[in-house]
Amino acid sequence: MMKAMKRWIPLAALCICGMMLATACGQREDAQEDASSQSVQNTELIRTSQSWDGAELPDYLQGRPELVAVKYVFPAGKKLGWHHHPVMNYGVVAEGELTIIGQDGKEKTVREGEAVVEMVGTIHHGENRGTKPVVLYMFYLSQEGLPLAVQHPEIPLED
């Protein structure tokens, strides 16, 4: 039973991070709604065991988890280099639109308020094709000492 509980603890912590982000992202929208409403609103943004390209997520890492939350800001026209993630992660675009491109050419555009589950172990990159900055909040289920991303500078980005 203890082993099963250890496997659920990282999942629970990741869900809590996601709920906190959903609340933070929804504050602007909620403020515009009726201020007299006293009930807490929630909207599930995503529930899946697959990354955005349809690949199954790997099993949880064994050992003590390290949860990491990162805010990224992509200036208009900025491309992030080719990389892969050795750990599971997901996020929500708070502002703008981010396009994620797999090395196989498959693409997904994530718009403001939408959630995305990143690829694990698959090389890809992200870019802001819009005219305003993209603000992206990402949550990683990692372990101490593991990188969140591994860069691949040997793969050139197209202009």
FIDONU-145832 format. One line per 8 residues: number of its first residue (from 1); their letters; for each residue x, y, z of N, C-alpha, C. Coordinates in steps of 0.05 Angstrom, whole numbers, padded with zeros to 5 digits. Layout:
% FIDONU-145832
NUM = A = X,Y,Z,X,Y,Z,X,Y,Z ~ ...;
This chain:
% FIDONU-145832
1 = MMKAMKRW = 00016,-00024,00000,00000,00000,00000,00017,00025,00000 ~ 00039,00024,00015,00057,00048,00016,00068,00054,-00012 ~ 00075,00033,-00027,00086,00037,-00054,00065,00051,-00072 ~ 00040,00042,-00069,00019,00055,-00085,00015,00084,-00078 ~ 00017,00090,-00051,00014,00118,-00043,00037,00135,-00053 ~ 00061,00124,-00054,00084,00139,-00064,00081,00146,-00094 ~ 00067,00129,-00109,00063,00134,-00137,00042,00156,-00141 ~ 00022,00158,-00122,00001,00178,-00125,00009,00205,-00114;
9 = IPLAALCI = 00029,00207,-00097,00037,00233,-00086,00046,00252,-00108 ~ 00063,00244,-00127,00071,00263,-00148,00047,00271,-00165 ~ 00029,00253,-00170,00005,00260,-00186,-00012,00281,-00172 ~ -00016,00277,-00146,-00032,00296,-00130,-00019,00323,-00130 ~ 00008,00324,-00126,00022,00349,-00126,00020,00363,-00153 ~ 00023,00348,-00175,00021,00359,-00201,-00007,00370,-00206 ~ -00028,00356,-00197,-00055,00366,-00200,-00059,00392,-00185 ~ -00048,00393,-00161,-00051,00418,-00145,-00038,00441,-00159;
17 = CGMMLATA = -00014,00437,-00170,-00001,00458,-00186,-00018,00467,-00209 ~ -00030,00448,-00223,-00048,00455,-00245,-00072,00470,-00237 ~ -00084,00463,-00214,-00107,00478,-00204,-00100,00506,-00196 ~ -00076,00509,-00184,-00067,00536,-00177,-00063,00553,-00202 ~ -00052,00541,-00223,-00048,00556,-00248,-00075,00563,-00261 ~ -00093,00544,-00261,-00119,00549,-00273,-00133,00572,-00258 ~ -00130,00573,-00232,-00142,00594,-00216,-00129,00621,-00223 ~ -00102,00621,-00225,-00088,00646,-00231,-00095,00656,-00259;
25 = CGQREDAQ = -00096,00638,-00279,-00102,00646,-00306,-00131,00656,-00308 ~ -00149,00645,-00292,-00177,00652,-00294,-00184,00677,-00278 ~ -00166,00688,-00262,-00173,00711,-00246,-00182,00735,-00262 ~ -00168,00740,-00285,-00176,00762,-00302,-00204,00758,-00312 ~ -00210,00734,-00321,-00237,00728,-00332,-00258,00729,-00310 ~ -00251,00717,-00287,-00270,00716,-00264,-00277,00744,-00254 ~ -00258,00763,-00255,-00262,00790,-00245,-00283,00804,-00262 ~ -00285,00796,-00288,-00304,00808,-00305,-00333,00798,-00301;
33 = EDASSQSV = -00334,00774,-00288,-00361,00763,-00283,-00373,00777,-00259 ~ -00397,00770,-00253,-00412,00782,-00231,-00396,00781,-00205 ~ -00389,00804,-00195,-00373,00806,-00170,-00388,00797,-00146 ~ -00415,00795,-00148,-00430,00786,-00125,-00430,00756,-00121 ~ -00421,00741,-00141,-00420,00712,-00140,-00399,00704,-00119 ~ -00407,00687,-00100,-00390,00679,-00078,-00379,00650,-00082 ~ -00387,00636,-00102,-00378,00609,-00106,-00352,00608,-00122 ~ -00336,00588,-00116,-00311,00584,-00130,-00317,00571,-00157;
41 = QNTELIRT = -00306,00581,-00178,-00310,00570,-00205,-00285,00554,-00212 ~ -00289,00532,-00226,-00266,00517,-00236,-00273,00505,-00263 ~ -00253,00504,-00280,-00255,00492,-00306,-00232,00474,-00311 ~ -00237,00449,-00316,-00216,00430,-00322,-00205,00436,-00350 ~ -00180,00442,-00352,-00168,00450,-00377,-00159,00425,-00394 ~ -00150,00405,-00381,-00141,00381,-00395,-00139,00357,-00376 ~ -00145,00334,-00386,-00141,00309,-00372,-00133,00288,-00393 ~ -00109,00279,-00391,-00099,00260,-00412,-00075,00244,-00402;
49 = SQSWDGAE = -00069,00223,-00416,-00045,00208,-00410,-00028,00207,-00436 ~ -00033,00227,-00453,-00018,00229,-00478,-00007,00258,-00481 ~ 00016,00260,-00495,00026,00286,-00502,00010,00297,-00526 ~ 00015,00322,-00533,-00001,00335,-00554,00000,00321,-00581 ~ 00021,00306,-00586,00023,00291,-00611,00011,00264,-00611 ~ -00002,00256,-00588,-00016,00231,-00586,00001,00208,-00574 ~ 00027,00213,-00568,00044,00193,-00556,00036,00188,-00527 ~ 00036,00163,-00518,00031,00157,-00490,00053,00168,-00472;
57 = LPDYLQGR = 00045,00179,-00449,00065,00189,-00430,00078,00165,-00416 ~ 00103,00168,-00408,00117,00146,-00394,00107,00142,-00366 ~ 00115,00120,-00354,00108,00116,-00326,00123,00136,-00309 ~ 00113,00140,-00284,00126,00158,-00266,00155,00149,-00260 ~ 00172,00169,-00254,00198,00163,-00245,00197,00150,-00218 ~ 00216,00134,-00211,00218,00122,-00184,00234,00140,-00166 ~ 00227,00143,-00141,00241,00159,-00123,00227,00185,-00116 ~ 00241,00203,-00102,00230,00228,-00093,00225,00247,-00116;
65 = PELVAVKY = 00201,00258,-00118,00195,00277,-00140,00206,00304,-00134 ~ 00211,00319,-00155,00217,00348,-00153,00198,00361,-00172 ~ 00179,00377,-00162,00160,00391,-00178,00172,00419,-00184 ~ 00171,00426,-00210,00182,00452,-00218,00161,00467,-00235 ~ 00157,00492,-00228,00139,00510,-00243,00156,00532,-00255 ~ 00153,00537,-00282,00169,00557,-00296,00150,00575,-00312 ~ 00155,00601,-00311,00141,00620,-00328,00160,00627,-00351 ~ 00151,00623,-00375,00166,00631,-00399,00152,00654,-00413;
73 = VFPAGKKL = 00168,00673,-00423,00158,00695,-00439,00172,00694,-00466 ~ 00157,00689,-00488,00168,00688,-00515,00162,00715,-00528 ~ 00182,00731,-00534,00177,00756,-00550,00165,00749,-00577 ~ 00151,00768,-00589,00140,00764,-00616,00162,00755,-00635 ~ 00157,00735,-00651,00176,00725,-00670,00198,00707,-00660 ~ 00199,00702,-00634,00221,00687,-00621,00216,00657,-00625 ~ 00238,00643,-00632,00238,00614,-00634,00256,00602,-00613 ~ 00246,00582,-00599,00262,00567,-00580,00276,00544,-00595;
81 = GWHHHPVM = 00301,00539,-00589,00316,00519,-00604,00305,00491,-00600 ~ 00314,00473,-00617,00306,00444,-00615,00315,00433,-00588 ~ 00297,00418,-00576,00303,00406,-00550,00284,00382,-00545 ~ 00291,00367,-00524,00272,00346,-00515,00270,00347,-00485 ~ 00249,00337,-00474,00244,00336,-00445,00248,00308,-00435 ~ 00265,00303,-00415,00268,00276,-00404,00246,00270,-00383 ~ 00230,00291,-00376,00210,00287,-00355,00183,00297,-00365 ~ 00161,00287,-00353,00134,00296,-00360,00130,00325,-00352;
89 = NYGVVAEG = 00115,00339,-00369,00108,00367,-00363,00084,00376,-00378 ~ 00071,00396,-00367,00048,00407,-00381,00046,00436,-00373 ~ 00030,00451,-00388,00028,00480,-00382,00003,00492,-00394 ~ 00001,00518,-00389,-00022,00534,-00398,-00011,00560,-00410 ~ -00021,00567,-00434,-00014,00592,-00446,-00032,00614,-00433 ~ -00019,00633,-00420,-00034,00654,-00406,-00040,00677,-00425 ~ -00021,00682,-00444,-00025,00704,-00464,-00012,00695,-00490 ~ -00025,00703,-00512,-00014,00698,-00539,-00020,00670,-00549;
97 = ELTIIGQD = -00004,00662,-00570,-00007,00636,-00582,00021,00625,-00587 ~ 00026,00600,-00578,00051,00586,-00581,00048,00563,-00600 ~ 00065,00561,-00620,00064,00538,-00639,00087,00520,-00632 ~ 00081,00494,-00628,00101,00474,-00622,00104,00456,-00646 ~ 00129,00451,-00654,00135,00436,-00679,00152,00412,-00672 ~ 00143,00389,-00679,00159,00364,-00676,00179,00362,-00698 ~ 00200,00347,-00693,00221,00343,-00714,00209,00330,-00738 ~ 00187,00315,-00735,00174,00302,-00758,00156,00322,-00774;
105 = GKEKTVRE = 00155,00347,-00765,00139,00367,-00779,00111,00371,-00768 ~ 00102,00353,-00749,00076,00356,-00737,00075,00381,-00720 ~ 00053,00397,-00721,00051,00422,-00706,00026,00423,-00690 ~ 00027,00439,-00668,00004,00445,-00652,00006,00474,-00643 ~ -00015,00490,-00647,-00016,00517,-00638,-00033,00518,-00613 ~ -00022,00528,-00591,-00035,00530,-00565,-00042,00559,-00561 ~ -00068,00564,-00557,-00078,00592,-00554,-00082,00599,-00525 ~ -00085,00625,-00521,-00090,00636,-00494,-00111,00620,-00479;
113 = GEAVVEMV = -00105,00611,-00455,-00124,00596,-00438,-00124,00566,-00443 ~ -00109,00557,-00463,-00108,00528,-00469,-00085,00515,-00455 ~ -00089,00489,-00449,-00068,00473,-00437,-00055,00456,-00458 ~ -00030,00448,-00452,-00015,00430,-00470,00002,00411,-00453 ~ 00003,00386,-00462,00021,00366,-00450,00043,00362,-00469 ~ 00067,00368,-00460,00091,00367,-00478,00099,00338,-00483 ~ 00114,00335,-00505,00126,00310,-00513,00148,00303,-00493 ~ 00152,00277,-00487,00174,00268,-00470,00193,00251,-00487;
121 = GTIHHGEN = 00218,00260,-00488,00238,00245,-00502,00238,00249,-00532 ~ 00220,00266,-00542,00218,00271,-00571,00227,00300,-00577 ~ 00245,00303,-00597,00256,00329,-00603,00235,00347,-00617 ~ 00233,00372,-00607,00214,00391,-00617,00224,00419,-00611 ~ 00210,00439,-00620,00215,00467,-00612,00189,00483,-00612 ~ 00190,00506,-00599,00167,00524,-00598,00174,00551,-00610 ~ 00153,00564,-00621,00158,00591,-00632,00133,00608,-00629 ~ 00138,00633,-00627,00116,00653,-00626,00114,00666,-00654;
129 = RGTKPVVL = 00094,00658,-00668,00090,00669,-00695,00073,00694,-00695 ~ 00064,00702,-00671,00047,00726,-00669,00062,00752,-00666 ~ 00046,00773,-00660,00057,00800,-00658,00059,00810,-00630 ~ 00050,00793,-00611,00052,00801,-00582,00066,00778,-00567 ~ 00077,00784,-00544,00091,00763,-00528,00072,00740,-00521 ~ 00084,00717,-00518,00070,00693,-00507,00079,00690,-00478 ~ 00060,00686,-00460,00067,00680,-00432,00057,00651,-00428 ~ 00075,00634,-00420,00070,00606,-00417,00078,00597,-00389;
137 = YMFYLSQE = 00061,00583,-00375,00067,00571,-00349,00070,00541,-00353 ~ 00093,00530,-00346,00098,00501,-00349,00103,00489,-00321 ~ 00094,00464,-00318,00097,00448,-00294,00111,00422,-00301 ~ 00133,00416,-00287,00149,00393,-00292,00148,00374,-00269 ~ 00145,00348,-00274,00148,00327,-00254,00175,00315,-00258 ~ 00194,00323,-00242,00222,00316,-00246,00233,00303,-00221 ~ 00260,00301,-00220,00275,00292,-00197,00300,00309,-00195 ~ 00310,00312,-00171,00334,00329,-00167,00356,00319,-00185;
145 = GLPLAVQH = 00369,00339,-00199,00391,00332,-00216,00384,00327,-00245 ~ 00358,00323,-00251,00350,00319,-00279,00345,00346,-00293 ~ 00354,00349,-00317,00348,00373,-00332,00318,00374,-00340 ~ 00307,00397,-00342,00279,00400,-00351,00278,00396,-00382 ~ 00300,00404,-00395,00302,00402,-00424,00331,00397,-00432 ~ 00335,00382,-00453,00361,00378,-00465,00362,00391,-00492 ~ 00380,00410,-00495,00381,00426,-00520,00395,00409,-00542 ~ 00388,00415,-00567,00400,00402,-00591,00409,00424,-00610;
153 = PEIPLED = 00431,00439,-00603,00440,00461,-00620,00450,00451,-00648 ~ 00456,00425,-00650,00466,00415,-00676,00444,00414,-00697 ~ 00419,00418,-00689,00396,00418,-00708,00390,00447,-00713 ~ 00394,00457,-00738,00388,00485,-00744,00358,00491,-00745 ~ 00351,00515,-00737,00323,00525,-00740,00320,00538,-00767 ~ 00298,00533,-00780,00292,00546,-00805,00282,00574,-00800 ~ 00288,00593,-00818,00278,00620,-00815,00251,00624,-00828;
